[in-house]
Each structure stands twice: as structure tokens, then as C-alpha cells.
Amino acid sequence: MADLLSHVLLAYAGCTIAAWYRPIPDRWVAVVAVGAVLPDLNRVSLVVANGTLEAILGVPFDIDALSTLGGTVVLAGIGAMVVADRHRRTFAALGAGAASHLFVDGVKVYADGAAGAWLYPLTWVRHPTPNLYVSSDPTVLAVAVSITAIVLAIDRYAIRTR
């Protein structure tokens, strides 16, 4: 849970900083934060097996593909289709949140020293990772909360009071 909350907080902070340079309504900042959850939808595999999904959909399906670039593009497209209007903006906002999630996951520690194949369908290459953090470390959440608190304070008291 700390990993998921960290991704949402960092996406919120990043989008808030982007809003300092070009006004972004708060509702779109929230959509970006929701987009940061998309790559972690592969956790559904804890409840539903791939074989069950294959039987329901009638096609071969691997839930782990949702945590890749291609999977998040598909999920952002589905999310953009369910809104009544502003499909392109919704797709971009969900995609930005998912991209921030994939970027942050691309620098965490993996046992073999290479990140997951998150660039699929562009490539199956697993790039070497700088091993900056372990996702289960509570310090990561503390850093994410601190960064978000600082950004929120600057946004509320310095930027918006001008």
C-alpha cells in the first residue's frame, strides 16, 4: 500500500509543479493522480487468475502486461472513453500519471539489477536500474509525503497568493 500511495503522491506533486508554469485545473490534477494507479492494476492477479480472465475474455491474457507502457496506454484509453467529454485531455492526464508511475518504478531495486520490461510494446529490453530504493521501504513513503507537503505548502501559500 505504501508503494501505491507514494506513486499517487508523487504524481500529484509533479502535476502541481507543472501547474505553476501552465494553469491546470484541480480536477485534472486529480485525474493525473488516478492515472498513477493504472500500472498497479496488475495486482488484480492476487484475486483473479489469468486462466479465469482468459476464459471470460476468450483470448489469451496476461494481467502482468498492465504494468507496461502498452498496458497503461490501453487502460488510459479505456478511461478516456468512459468520460462524457474531453476524451483527449483525459487520456493525456491518465497517461501522464501512469508515465510518472512507470518512471519511478524504473529506478527501484530489482534482484537481478534490471528493471522490468515496462517499455513493452516498444521493446522487451530490461534496462539496468540505478537501484535507488526498495519499494517496501517505509522511507520511500516518508520522502513522498515530505515532497508532497512541501509542494502543497509552496502552492497554497506562495504561488496561489500572488
Summary of the structure (lengths in Angstrom):
residues: 162
radius of gyration: 17.0
end to end distance: 36.6
largest distance: 57.2
contacts: 476
relative contact order: 0.16
helix: 65%
strand: 2%
